[in-house]
Amino acid sequence: MSSRGTLRSGVHSKSMATAGGGVASLMITAVYRVTAVAALATAGCVPDGGGCLPDGASPTVRVSDTRPLMGVAWTITVYAGDRNAGDAAIAAGFAEARRLERVLSDYDADSELSRLSAAAPTAQPVPVGDDLWRLLVRAEEIRGLTDGAFDITVGPLTTLWRQSRRSGKLPRPDKLAAARAAVGGDALRLDPELRGVSLRRPGMRLDPGGIGMGYAADRVLAVLAALGIDSAMVDASGDVVVSAPPPGTAGWRIAVAGLPGDDAPDAKTLVLAQAAVTTSGDARQAVDIDGRRYSHIVDPRTGIGVSGPAAVTVIAADGATADALATAASVLGPDAAADVIDGVPGCSARFVWQAGDGIEHCTTAGWPAD
């Protein structure tokens, strides 16, 4: 069945208005800012000003903190029994994020991921830790679902494309061919018995952009849950994961930024619980080369940035899935991406793109109703 049949679409004329939310550039990945704000009830405020509770609700303290991690701002918000418990939980959450940065960063030459890339090619599986293993398993699952539109082995191409964005010139054909030769999920072998990884081609480089930040946010949320925090939000500068709703509310209120002029009714504040949301696009991460606009997001199949401007927001059950599918959807476009997203339980998406002087948008069938 054609995926267009699963999409609700609309067209809006060009407007001077801009969508709510700021924009952030990530070290692991670059996405539009998704600003998450705890939902507030209408009566009875907690003492620290962190939210309001309805009459009769148990007193709960809202605690929130923002710190720089992975080159961007992370915000962790929790509801706890008292301020000390909230502060301790948040400190543990940030400690987990710092630990994961040392495992998954492709900017740190000493990270576990970077050391694995540096060993390529490897004839025998290299044992890896639990987090890198889980990340690579999920990345390979998403690669299969998207027919290669998401590929964690894209590192040589993203490195080359960054050079093109700085120079304002498309990659030389010989350099592009060499980088493409080092990319391909078929050369990434996972050995479940050994929990080992083989990179079979010279020059292979893993790039966690498009899944690493979402995965890290998931793990931080798990640490908070283990400490007894039932209601929490982790905002990894646009990759947002939430657990149970704040007390007395239906869910966490998350304002999604799209493209300037996108004032459609469904470009609204989402209310989510036990879910994740990520927006990926090129409104602030694009370059014009030879009169054509290209995104920072690289198509692993061509090695060239995706043409834009466009943005896609994906809701999923976990941050790694939302992160990776948003990246893949930017590569695939609405029709093909809808086929993929409709097949993943708990997933839905909204697409928006520039069309002449106007903005067009569409959503998958599972997108929250207006």
Secondary structure per residue as TSV (DSSP state, phi and psi in degrees):
chain	resnum	aa	ss	phi	psi
A	1	M	-	360.0	140.6
A	2	S	-	-66.4	137.0
A	3	S	G	-66.7	-24.2
A	4	R	G	-58.5	-27.8
A	5	G	G	-68.5	-16.5
A	6	T	G	-96.8	2.0
A	7	L	E	-106.9	141.4
A	8	R	E	-101.3	128.7
A	9	S	E	-124.8	164.8
A	10	G	E	-165.0	165.4
A	11	V	E	-130.2	135.1
A	12	H	E	-125.7	137.5
A	13	S	E	-69.7	161.8
A	14	K	-	-61.4	137.9
A	15	S	-	-136.9	154.5
A	16	M	S	-81.9	-11.0
A	17	A	-	-72.0	152.4
A	18	T	-	-119.2	151.0
A	19	A	-	-69.7	153.2
A	20	G	S	-69.6	154.0
A	21	G	S	104.2	152.6
A	22	G	-	-93.3	-167.3
A	23	V	E	-131.8	138.1
A	24	A	E	-131.3	146.0
A	25	S	-	-107.3	121.7
A	26	L	-	-93.9	150.6
A	27	M	S	-74.4	-40.9
A	28	I	S	-83.0	-38.8
A	29	T	-	-151.2	163.5
A	30	A	-	-121.1	120.6
A	31	V	E	-140.0	163.4
A	32	Y	E	-66.2	148.0
A	33	R	-	-66.0	132.0
A	34	V	E	-113.9	105.7
A	35	T	E	-86.6	120.7
A	36	A	E	-107.3	134.3
A	37	V	E	-132.6	133.1
A	38	A	-	-62.2	137.1
A	39	A	-	-68.3	139.9
A	40	L	-	-112.5	138.5
A	41	A	-	-86.0	-172.7
A	42	T	S	-107.2	-7.0
A	43	A	S	-143.3	149.2
A	44	G	-	71.4	94.7
A	45	C	B	-94.5	145.1
A	46	V	-	-74.5	157.7
A	47	P	T	-62.2	-33.4
A	48	D	T	-85.8	7.5
A	49	G	S	74.5	14.9
A	50	G	S	-88.5	15.8
A	51	G	-	145.8	173.9
A	52	C	B	-125.0	145.4
A	53	L	-	-116.8	144.3
A	54	P	-	-70.0	162.2
A	55	D	T	-57.1	136.4
A	56	G	T	89.3	-6.9
A	57	A	-	-77.1	153.1
A	58	S	-	-66.7	138.4
A	59	P	-	-64.2	124.0
A	60	T	-	-137.2	139.1
A	61	V	E	-99.7	131.5
A	62	R	E	-93.0	125.6
A	63	V	E	-126.8	134.9
A	64	S	E	-142.2	146.1
A	65	D	E	-149.6	147.2
A	66	T	E	-122.6	131.5
A	67	R	E	-141.2	153.6
A	68	P	E	-78.2	129.0
A	69	L	E	-149.5	141.6
A	70	M	T	56.2	29.5
A	71	G	T	82.7	4.6
A	72	V	E	-139.9	178.5
A	73	A	E	-92.4	127.6
A	74	W	E	-107.3	140.6
A	75	T	E	-124.0	128.4
A	76	I	E	-116.9	128.6
A	77	T	E	-125.9	131.9
A	78	V	E	-134.9	157.1
A	79	Y	E	-111.1	121.4
A	80	A	E	-131.3	170.4
A	81	G	S	-69.5	-29.3
A	82	D	S	-154.9	171.3
A	83	R	H	-62.3	-41.9
A	84	N	H	-62.5	-42.2
A	85	A	H	-64.1	-39.5
A	86	G	H	-65.3	-44.3
A	87	D	H	-61.8	-41.9
A	88	A	H	-65.1	-40.6
A	89	A	H	-65.1	-43.4
A	90	I	H	-64.1	-41.5
A	91	A	H	-59.9	-41.2
A	92	A	H	-66.0	-36.6
A	93	G	H	-63.9	-44.9
A	94	F	H	-66.9	-35.3
A	95	A	H	-62.8	-39.3
A	96	E	H	-65.1	-40.7
A	97	A	H	-63.1	-40.9
A	98	R	H	-64.5	-39.7
A	99	R	H	-61.7	-43.9
A	100	L	H	-66.9	-32.2
A	101	E	H	-60.7	-38.1
A	102	R	H	-70.6	-18.6
A	103	V	H	-90.9	-44.2
A	104	L	H	-106.6	-9.4
A	105	S	-	-67.8	135.2
A	106	D	S	-96.9	5.1
A	107	Y	S	-95.7	-20.0
A	108	D	-	-97.8	112.9
A	109	A	T	-63.6	-19.8
A	110	D	T	-94.8	-0.7
A	111	S	S	-67.6	158.7
A	112	E	H	-61.4	-40.8
A	113	L	H	-63.7	-43.7
A	114	S	H	-65.9	-38.7
A	115	R	H	-66.2	-35.3
A	116	L	H	-65.1	-44.8
A	117	S	H	-61.0	-41.1
A	118	A	H	-65.3	-21.7
A	119	A	T	-82.4	-10.1
A	120	A	-	-64.8	141.7
A	121	P	S	-83.9	148.0
A	122	T	-	-120.0	120.8
A	123	A	S	-75.9	-32.0
A	124	Q	S	-111.3	150.0
A	125	P	-	-60.4	137.8
A	126	V	E	-100.3	118.6
A	127	P	E	-60.7	139.3
A	128	V	-	-129.5	162.9
A	129	G	-	-73.9	171.5
A	130	D	H	-59.4	-43.3
A	131	D	H	-68.2	-45.9
A	132	L	H	-64.2	-38.1
A	133	W	H	-61.6	-50.1
A	134	R	H	-60.9	-41.0
A	135	L	H	-61.2	-45.9
A	136	L	H	-69.5	-36.8
A	137	V	H	-61.5	-46.8
A	138	R	H	-67.5	-37.7
A	139	A	H	-60.6	-41.3
A	140	E	H	-68.2	-35.8
A	141	E	H	-62.6	-43.9
A	142	I	H	-68.3	-36.0
A	143	R	H	-58.8	-43.4
A	144	G	H	-65.1	-42.4
A	145	L	H	-62.8	-34.9
A	146	T	T	-101.5	8.0
A	147	D	T	55.2	39.6
A	148	G	T	88.1	2.3
A	149	A	S	-68.2	-26.1
A	150	F	S	-113.6	128.5
A	151	D	-	-150.6	113.5
A	152	I	T	-71.1	-11.3
A	153	T	T	-85.8	11.9
A	154	V	-	-73.1	-1.2
A	155	G	H	-46.2	-47.8
A	156	P	H	-60.0	-33.6
A	157	L	H	-76.3	-38.7
A	158	T	H	-67.5	-36.1
A	159	T	H	-62.3	-45.4
A	160	L	H	-65.8	-38.8
A	161	W	H	-69.4	-34.0
A	162	R	H	-60.0	-40.0
A	163	Q	H	-63.6	-39.5
A	164	S	H	-66.0	-39.1
A	165	R	H	-65.0	-37.5
A	166	R	H	-70.8	-38.4
A	167	S	H	-85.2	-18.9
A	168	G	T	74.1	21.7
A	169	K	S	-131.1	144.0
A	170	L	-	-65.6	152.9
A	171	P	-	-60.7	145.0
A	172	R	-	-62.8	141.2
A	173	P	H	-54.2	-38.7
A	174	D	H	-68.5	-38.7
A	175	K	H	-69.3	-38.7
A	176	L	H	-63.8	-42.5
A	177	A	H	-63.3	-40.4
A	178	A	H	-65.5	-41.5
A	179	A	H	-67.0	-41.9
A	180	R	H	-63.4	-32.6
A	181	A	H	-66.4	-22.0
A	182	A	T	-94.3	3.5
A	183	V	-	-113.3	143.1
A	184	G	-	151.4	122.7
A	185	G	G	-62.3	-21.9
A	186	D	G	-67.7	-17.4
A	187	A	G	-94.9	0.3
A	188	L	E	-101.6	112.6
A	189	R	E	-111.8	129.8
A	190	L	E	-111.0	126.9
A	191	D	E	-107.2	100.9
A	192	P	T	-62.0	-33.9
A	193	E	T	-66.8	-42.8
A	194	L	T	-89.8	-11.0
A	195	R	T	50.5	47.8
A	196	G	E	-117.5	157.5
A	197	V	E	-127.5	134.3
A	198	S	E	-117.4	131.4
A	199	L	E	-108.2	108.6
A	200	R	-	-88.6	-8.6
A	201	R	S	-114.3	143.7
A	202	P	T	-62.0	141.9
A	203	G	T	80.3	4.1
A	204	M	-	-63.5	144.4
A	205	R	-	-146.4	124.3
A	206	L	-	-79.6	136.6
A	207	D	-	-124.7	109.4
A	208	P	-	-78.8	1.1
A	209	G	T	-57.2	130.3
A	210	G	T	96.9	-2.4
A	211	I	T	-149.5	-29.3
A	212	G	H	-62.9	-43.3
A	213	M	H	-67.7	-41.6
A	214	G	H	-63.6	-40.7
A	215	Y	H	-62.8	-45.0
A	216	A	H	-61.5	-41.0
A	217	A	H	-62.8	-38.9
A	218	D	H	-58.9	-45.7
A	219	R	H	-67.7	-36.4
A	220	V	H	-63.5	-43.3
A	221	L	H	-61.4	-36.9
A	222	A	H	-65.7	-38.4
A	223	V	H	-62.9	-43.1
A	224	L	H	-62.0	-41.9
A	225	A	H	-63.3	-39.1
A	226	A	H	-64.6	-23.7
A	227	L	T	-90.4	7.5
A	228	G	T	88.4	11.8
A	229	I	-	-88.4	107.3
A	230	D	-	-83.6	-29.9
A	231	S	E	-118.3	112.0
A	232	A	E	-152.1	157.1
A	233	M	E	-134.1	133.7
A	234	V	E	-118.3	118.4
A	235	D	E	-113.1	99.0
A	236	A	E	-88.2	63.5
A	237	S	T	50.3	45.9
A	238	G	T	124.0	-26.9
A	239	D	E	-92.6	106.9
A	240	V	E	-112.0	128.3
A	241	V	E	-126.1	141.7
A	242	V	E	-134.9	152.3
A	243	S	-	-105.3	-134.5
A	244	A	S	-65.1	155.3
A	245	P	-	-63.2	155.2
A	246	P	-	-58.0	152.6
A	247	P	T	-53.4	133.1
A	248	G	T	76.0	12.7
A	249	T	S	-126.6	167.5
A	250	A	S	-84.5	-18.6
A	251	G	S	168.5	179.2
A	252	W	E	-80.8	134.7
A	253	R	E	-90.1	122.6
A	254	I	E	-127.1	114.4
A	255	A	E	-87.8	126.1
A	256	V	E	-104.0	129.1
A	257	A	-	-93.1	134.0
A	258	G	-	-116.3	-124.5
A	259	L	-	-104.5	151.7
A	260	P	T	-54.8	132.5
A	261	G	T	93.1	-3.3
A	262	D	-	-87.0	88.3
A	263	D	-	-113.6	27.3
A	264	A	-	-65.4	153.2
A	265	P	T	-57.8	-31.2
A	266	D	T	-86.4	0.8
A	267	A	S	-88.5	66.6
A	268	K	S	-120.5	-176.8
A	269	T	E	-77.9	124.7
A	270	L	E	-84.5	151.8
A	271	V	E	-121.1	109.3
A	272	L	E	-127.7	151.0
A	273	A	S	-143.9	144.3
A	274	Q	S	49.9	52.3
A	275	A	E	-155.4	177.1
A	276	A	E	-139.0	153.9
A	277	V	E	-146.8	139.6
A	278	T	E	-141.4	140.5
A	279	T	E	-116.0	130.2
A	280	S	E	-123.1	140.2
A	281	G	E	178.9	-168.3
A	282	D	-	-130.9	20.7
A	283	A	S	-59.4	-33.9
A	284	R	S	-118.7	2.9
A	285	Q	S	-127.0	54.0
A	286	A	E	-131.7	163.9
A	287	V	E	-142.4	144.3
A	288	D	E	-98.0	123.3
A	289	I	E	-128.2	121.6
A	290	D	T	53.9	39.4
A	291	G	T	79.7	8.0
A	292	R	E	-122.2	140.8
A	293	R	E	-89.6	132.4
A	294	Y	E	-126.6	144.8
A	295	S	E	-84.6	164.0
A	296	H	E	-71.3	-18.8
A	297	I	E	-78.6	121.3
A	298	V	E	-94.7	134.4
A	299	D	-	-77.3	113.6
A	300	P	T	-61.3	-19.5
A	301	R	T	-84.3	-20.3
A	302	T	T	-118.6	-26.8
A	303	G	S	84.5	3.8
A	304	I	S	-111.9	148.5
A	305	G	E	-62.8	146.9
A	306	V	E	-67.8	142.3
A	307	S	E	-77.9	146.2
A	308	G	S	-140.1	-158.6
A	309	P	S	-82.6	147.6
A	310	A	E	-161.2	161.8
A	311	A	E	-149.4	148.1
A	312	V	E	-137.5	134.0
A	313	T	E	-110.7	129.6
A	314	V	E	-120.3	130.6
A	315	I	E	-103.3	133.3
A	316	A	E	-146.3	175.4
A	317	A	S	-74.8	-21.7
A	318	D	S	-145.8	161.4
A	319	G	H	-68.9	-38.9
A	320	A	H	-61.4	-42.2
A	321	T	H	-67.7	-45.3
A	322	A	H	-60.6	-43.8
A	323	D	H	-60.8	-52.8
A	324	A	H	-67.8	-40.3
A	325	L	H	-70.0	-32.2
A	326	A	H	-64.9	-41.1
A	327	T	H	-63.9	-47.9
A	328	A	H	-62.4	-39.3
A	329	A	H	-64.7	-33.3
A	330	S	H	-63.4	-32.8
A	331	V	H	-78.4	-42.9
A	332	L	H	-76.0	-33.3
A	333	G	-	86.9	165.4
A	334	P	H	-57.6	-46.6
A	335	D	H	-62.9	-56.8
A	336	A	H	-66.4	-37.2
A	337	A	H	-65.5	-37.2
A	338	A	H	-62.1	-38.0
A	339	D	H	-59.1	-42.4
A	340	V	H	-68.4	-51.0
A	341	I	H	-65.2	-37.7
A	342	D	H	-63.3	-21.9
A	343	G	T	-89.6	-1.2
A	344	V	S	-106.8	115.0
A	345	P	T	-54.9	135.7
A	346	G	T	80.4	3.4
A	347	C	-	-103.6	144.3
A	348	S	E	-152.1	166.4
A	349	A	E	-152.0	154.9
A	350	R	E	-126.8	130.8
A	351	F	E	-113.5	141.6
A	352	V	E	-142.7	139.3
A	353	W	E	-152.1	156.7
A	354	Q	E	-77.2	131.9
A	355	A	E	-134.5	97.3
A	356	G	T	64.6	-125.9
A	357	D	T	-91.9	4.4
A	358	G	E	-123.0	-179.7
A	359	I	E	-117.0	128.9
A	360	E	E	-109.1	152.2
A	361	H	E	-151.0	157.1
A	362	C	E	-155.2	160.3
A	363	T	E	-133.1	155.4
A	364	T	E	-77.4	167.2
A	365	A	T	-61.5	-29.3
A	366	G	T	-85.2	-0.7
A	367	W	S	-63.5	140.0
A	368	P	-	-54.1	135.5
A	369	A	-	-67.5	155.1
A	370	D	-	-62.2	360.0
